């Protein structure tokens, strides 16, 4: 299938896959839009039209990664409709284990990221926090309709902030991710 015949979602997916693969091999400073475009099978102009800049591409990739993690968290919470503590613990564990595997997150954590990347998850994280908190609120409300709406909203916002803080400053793993998830769930379960 040519790039022209691919849908916008398919092109974005190919671009994000290409970016991820390049980040596994190169630091952010060496990843060019030209290389991403070539590897994704699209033109560089297509990338500029879709994302505007390398920073725009990083922002879109971050949002797509956040959405993918929220999808997994939503599925995990839904699997425990009668056990909020276990559901939240498992969702947090999935997040902790999955997020560390992403190369962009690895670059931020290792201090190898350009300041533009770090800003996406720190000082410029407002839109991302709103997006993730909304997704988490909807997931909690769907999984546990008995939880009052004000608690659902608070839980969504708190977990979104915690999750984002673990991107830029990972927890010390003196304890395992499983133990951390269990501790957080014990404190946060509605």
C-alpha atoms as a printed R data frame, in Angstrom:
    type eleno elety resid chain resno       x      y      z
1   ATOM     1    CA   UNK     A     1   0.000  0.000  0.000
2   ATOM     2    CA   UNK     A     2   1.439  3.402 -0.901
3   ATOM     3    CA   UNK     A     3   1.636  6.303  1.525
4   ATOM     4    CA   UNK     A     4  -1.108  8.098 -0.423
5   ATOM     5    CA   UNK     A     5  -3.561  5.246  0.082
6   ATOM     6    CA   UNK     A     6  -2.928  4.867  3.787
7   ATOM     7    CA   UNK     A     7  -5.318  6.523  6.166
8   ATOM     8    CA   UNK     A     8  -4.099  9.281  8.460
9   ATOM     9    CA   UNK     A     9  -4.225  6.836 11.398
10  ATOM    10    CA   UNK     A    10  -2.133  4.287  9.500
11  ATOM    11    CA   UNK     A    11   0.406  6.973  8.539
12  ATOM    12    CA   UNK     A    12   0.620  8.179 12.133
13  ATOM    13    CA   UNK     A    13   1.089  4.630 13.358
14  ATOM    14    CA   UNK     A    14   3.881  4.049 10.840
15  ATOM    15    CA   UNK     A    15   5.524  7.340 11.825
16  ATOM    16    CA   UNK     A    16   5.339  6.525 15.553
17  ATOM    17    CA   UNK     A    17   6.721  3.019 14.932
18  ATOM    18    CA   UNK     A    18   9.566  4.537 12.949
19  ATOM    19    CA   UNK     A    19  10.294  7.114 15.639
20  ATOM    20    CA   UNK     A    20  10.272  4.419 18.320
21  ATOM    21    CA   UNK     A    21  12.677  2.224 16.317
22  ATOM    22    CA   UNK     A    22  15.040  5.127 15.691
23  ATOM    23    CA   UNK     A    23  14.992  6.091 19.370
24  ATOM    24    CA   UNK     A    24  16.027  2.577 20.310
25  ATOM    25    CA   UNK     A    25  19.210  3.091 18.296
26  ATOM    26    CA   UNK     A    26  19.918  6.835 18.503
27  ATOM    27    CA   UNK     A    27  19.628  9.696 20.978
28  ATOM    28    CA   UNK     A    28  16.861 12.228 20.296
29  ATOM    29    CA   UNK     A    29  19.365 14.789 19.005
30  ATOM    30    CA   UNK     A    30  20.347 12.448 16.167
31  ATOM    31    CA   UNK     A    31  16.796 11.588 15.095
32  ATOM    32    CA   UNK     A    32  15.774 13.728 12.131
33  ATOM    33    CA   UNK     A    33  12.374 14.165 10.531
34  ATOM    34    CA   UNK     A    34  13.968 13.016  7.288
35  ATOM    35    CA   UNK     A    35  15.002  9.686  8.861
36  ATOM    36    CA   UNK     A    36  11.583  9.202 10.453
37  ATOM    37    CA   UNK     A    37   9.854  9.975  7.146
38  ATOM    38    CA   UNK     A    38  12.109  7.632  5.185
39  ATOM    39    CA   UNK     A    39  11.624  4.765  7.645
40  ATOM    40    CA   UNK     A    40   7.841  5.343  7.803
41  ATOM    41    CA   UNK     A    41   7.475  5.495  4.024
42  ATOM    42    CA   UNK     A    42   6.116  9.044  3.954
43  ATOM    43    CA   UNK     A    43   7.511 12.308  2.710
44  ATOM    44    CA   UNK     A    44   9.205 14.784  5.000
45  ATOM    45    CA   UNK     A    45   6.577 17.322  3.921
46  ATOM    46    CA   UNK     A    46   3.883 14.944  5.168
47  ATOM    47    CA   UNK     A    47   5.545 14.984  8.595
48  ATOM    48    CA   UNK     A    48   5.756 18.773  8.599
49  ATOM    49    CA   UNK     A    49   2.113 19.026  7.556
50  ATOM    50    CA   UNK     A    50   0.987 16.578 10.223
51  ATOM    51    CA   UNK     A    51   3.238 17.560 13.133
52  ATOM    52    CA   UNK     A    52   4.822 20.914 12.300
53  ATOM    53    CA   UNK     A    53   8.230 20.142 13.799
54  ATOM    54    CA   UNK     A    54  10.284 17.537 15.644
55  ATOM    55    CA   UNK     A    55   8.815 18.853 18.890
56  ATOM    56    CA   UNK     A    56   5.314 18.513 17.434
57  ATOM    57    CA   UNK     A    57   6.120 14.929 16.463
58  ATOM    58    CA   UNK     A    58   7.397 14.221 19.986
59  ATOM    59    CA   UNK     A    59   4.241 15.762 21.464
60  ATOM    60    CA   UNK     A    60   1.991 13.658 19.211
61  ATOM    61    CA   UNK     A    61   4.013 10.516 19.975
62  ATOM    62    CA   UNK     A    62   3.690 11.233 23.706
63  ATOM    63    CA   UNK     A    63  -0.082 11.648 23.375
64  ATOM    64    CA   UNK     A    64  -0.365  8.406 21.396
65  ATOM    65    CA   UNK     A    65   1.726  6.586 24.000
66  ATOM    66    CA   UNK     A    66  -0.429  8.016 26.798
67  ATOM    67    CA   UNK     A    67  -3.582  6.916 24.969
68  ATOM    68    CA   UNK     A    68  -2.189  3.400 24.469
69  ATOM    69    CA   UNK     A    69  -1.305  3.156 28.163
70  ATOM    70    CA   UNK     A    70  -4.760  4.462 29.107
71  ATOM    71    CA   UNK     A    71  -6.332  1.798 26.879
72  ATOM    72    CA   UNK     A    72  -4.433 -0.931 28.727
73  ATOM    73    CA   UNK     A    73  -5.277  0.589 32.107
74  ATOM    74    CA   UNK     A    74  -8.952  0.804 31.126
75  ATOM    75    CA   UNK     A    75  -8.966 -2.881 30.135
76  ATOM    76    CA   UNK     A    76  -7.213 -3.820 33.382
77  ATOM    77    CA   UNK     A    77  -9.662 -1.886 35.570
78  ATOM    78    CA   UNK     A    78 -12.624 -3.394 33.709
79  ATOM    79    CA   UNK     A    79 -11.311 -6.885 34.460
80  ATOM    80    CA   UNK     A    80 -11.860 -6.253 38.200
81  ATOM    81    CA   UNK     A    81 -15.390 -4.835 38.507
82  ATOM    82    CA   UNK     A    82 -15.852 -6.194 42.046
83  ATOM    83    CA   UNK     A    83 -12.331 -5.682 43.372
84  ATOM    84    CA   UNK     A    84 -11.191 -2.067 43.058
85  ATOM    85    CA   UNK     A    85  -8.020 -2.614 45.108
86  ATOM    86    CA   UNK     A    86  -6.743 -5.414 42.877
87  ATOM    87    CA   UNK     A    87  -7.867 -3.626 39.731
88  ATOM    88    CA   UNK     A    88  -6.029 -0.441 40.658
89  ATOM    89    CA   UNK     A    89  -2.944 -2.372 41.763
90  ATOM    90    CA   UNK     A    90  -2.827 -4.299 38.480
91  ATOM    91    CA   UNK     A    91  -3.423 -1.143 36.424
92  ATOM    92    CA   UNK     A    92  -0.588  0.667 38.205
93  ATOM    93    CA   UNK     A    93   1.689 -2.328 37.735
94  ATOM    94    CA   UNK     A    94   0.901 -2.459 34.014
95  ATOM    95    CA   UNK     A    95   1.711  1.239 33.753
96  ATOM    96    CA   UNK     A    96   4.985  0.972 35.690
97  ATOM    97    CA   UNK     A    97   6.204 -2.015 33.706
98  ATOM    98    CA   UNK     A    98   5.039 -0.823 30.290
99  ATOM    99    CA   UNK     A    99   6.216  2.767 30.508
100 ATOM   100    CA   UNK     A   100   9.810  1.846 31.299
101 ATOM   101    CA   UNK     A   101  10.069 -0.012 27.987
102 ATOM   102    CA   UNK     A   102   9.360  3.051 25.846
103 ATOM   103    CA   UNK     A   103  12.529  4.567 24.345
104 ATOM   104    CA   UNK     A   104  11.337  8.171 24.621
105 ATOM   105    CA   UNK     A   105  10.611  7.687 28.318
106 ATOM   106    CA   UNK     A   106  13.990  5.971 28.703
107 ATOM   107    CA   UNK     A   107  15.704  9.014 27.157
108 ATOM   108    CA   UNK     A   108  13.911 11.391 29.529
109 ATOM   109    CA   UNK     A   109  14.722  9.245 32.571
110 ATOM   110    CA   UNK     A   110  18.363  8.833 31.624
111 ATOM   111    CA   UNK     A   111  18.834 12.575 31.239
112 ATOM   112    CA   UNK     A   112  19.588 12.085 27.536
113 ATOM   113    CA   UNK     A   113  16.573 13.979 26.282
114 ATOM   114    CA   UNK     A   114  16.589 17.401 24.722
115 ATOM   115    CA   UNK     A   115  14.977 20.043 26.939
116 ATOM   116    CA   UNK     A   116  12.006 20.182 24.535
117 ATOM   117    CA   UNK     A   117  11.236 16.538 25.309
118 ATOM   118    CA   UNK     A   118  11.550 17.050 29.039
119 ATOM   119    CA   UNK     A   119   9.179 20.040 28.902
120 ATOM   120    CA   UNK     A   120   6.463 17.849 27.324
121 ATOM   121    CA   UNK     A   121   6.247 15.874 30.583
122 ATOM   122    CA   UNK     A   122   7.104 18.678 33.022
123 ATOM   123    CA   UNK     A   123   6.400 22.385 32.522
124 ATOM   124    CA   UNK     A   124   4.305 21.922 29.352
125 ATOM   125    CA   UNK     A   125   2.450 18.831 30.601
126 ATOM   126    CA   UNK     A   126  -0.877 20.573 31.283
127 ATOM   127    CA   UNK     A   127  -2.678 19.347 28.152
128 ATOM   128    CA   UNK     A   128  -1.290 15.838 28.609
129 ATOM   129    CA   UNK     A   129  -2.415 15.770 32.249
130 ATOM   130    CA   UNK     A   130  -5.927 16.864 31.292
131 ATOM   131    CA   UNK     A   131  -6.076 14.209 28.563
132 ATOM   132    CA   UNK     A   132  -4.827 11.378 30.803
133 ATOM   133    CA   UNK     A   133  -6.926 12.411 33.827
134 ATOM   134    CA   UNK     A   134 -10.054 12.468 31.645
135 ATOM   135    CA   UNK     A   135  -9.293  9.035 30.248
136 ATOM   136    CA   UNK     A   136  -8.630  7.629 33.722
137 ATOM   137    CA   UNK     A   137 -11.796  9.194 35.155
138 ATOM   138    CA   UNK     A   138 -13.858  7.598 32.392
139 ATOM   139    CA   UNK     A   139 -12.171  4.222 32.946
140 ATOM   140    CA   UNK     A   140 -12.750  4.284 36.711
141 ATOM   141    CA   UNK     A   141 -16.372  5.419 36.310
142 ATOM   142    CA   UNK     A   142 -17.046  2.616 33.829
143 ATOM   143    CA   UNK     A   143 -15.321 -0.068 35.899
144 ATOM   144    CA   UNK     A   144 -16.729  0.970 39.272
145 ATOM   145    CA   UNK     A   145 -19.999  2.878 38.827
146 ATOM   146    CA   UNK     A   146 -20.618  2.704 42.585
147 ATOM   147    CA   UNK     A   147 -17.733  5.124 43.274
148 ATOM   148    CA   UNK     A   148 -18.974  8.704 43.792
149 ATOM   149    CA   UNK     A   149 -18.200 11.071 40.902
150 ATOM   150    CA   UNK     A   150 -16.088 13.422 43.052
151 ATOM   151    CA   UNK     A   151 -13.853 10.489 44.111
152 ATOM   152    CA   UNK     A   152 -13.599  9.316 40.501
153 ATOM   153    CA   UNK     A   153 -12.451 12.763 39.363
154 ATOM   154    CA   UNK     A   154  -9.944 13.066 42.192
155 ATOM   155    CA   UNK     A   155  -8.551  9.583 41.573
156 ATOM   156    CA   UNK     A   156  -8.160 10.294 37.857
157 ATOM   157    CA   UNK     A   157  -6.252 13.517 38.494
158 ATOM   158    CA   UNK     A   158  -4.027 12.061 41.230
159 ATOM   159    CA   UNK     A   159  -3.105  8.941 39.263
160 ATOM   160    CA   UNK     A   160  -2.423 11.031 36.133
161 ATOM   161    CA   UNK     A   161  -0.038 13.268 38.063
162 ATOM   162    CA   UNK     A   162   1.690 10.306 39.705
163 ATOM   163    CA   UNK     A   163   2.063  8.522 36.393
164 ATOM   164    CA   UNK     A   164   3.542 11.590 34.720
165 ATOM   165    CA   UNK     A   165   5.907 12.224 37.632
166 ATOM   166    CA   UNK     A   166   7.281  8.699 37.221
167 ATOM   167    CA   UNK     A   167   8.223  9.528 33.616
168 ATOM   168    CA   UNK     A   168  10.507 12.433 34.465
169 ATOM   169    CA   UNK     A   169  11.647 11.126 37.845
170 ATOM   170    CA   UNK     A   170  11.336  7.365 38.140
171 ATOM   171    CA   UNK     A   171  10.652  5.846 41.513
172 ATOM   172    CA   UNK     A   172  13.548  4.306 43.330
173 ATOM   173    CA   UNK     A   173  13.135  0.615 42.858
174 ATOM   174    CA   UNK     A   174  14.453 -0.457 46.238
175 ATOM   175    CA   UNK     A   175  11.175 -2.300 46.093
176 ATOM   176    CA   UNK     A   176   9.807 -4.020 43.034
177 ATOM   177    CA   UNK     A   177   7.293 -2.361 40.693
178 ATOM   178    CA   UNK     A   178   4.771 -4.878 42.053
179 ATOM   179    CA   UNK     A   179   5.378 -3.721 45.625
180 ATOM   180    CA   UNK     A   180   5.149 -0.073 44.570
181 ATOM   181    CA   UNK     A   181   1.878 -0.727 42.717
182 ATOM   182    CA   UNK     A   182   0.480 -2.562 45.733
183 ATOM   183    CA   UNK     A   183   1.434  0.299 48.071
184 ATOM   184    CA   UNK     A   184  -0.048  2.962 45.816
185 ATOM   185    CA   UNK     A   185  -3.245  0.953 45.385
186 ATOM   186    CA   UNK     A   186  -3.551  0.558 49.150
187 ATOM   187    CA   UNK     A   187  -3.436  4.335 49.555
188 ATOM   188    CA   UNK     A   188  -5.515  5.306 46.509
189 ATOM   189    CA   UNK     A   189  -8.273  2.703 46.203
190 ATOM   190    CA   UNK     A   190 -11.660  4.395 46.350
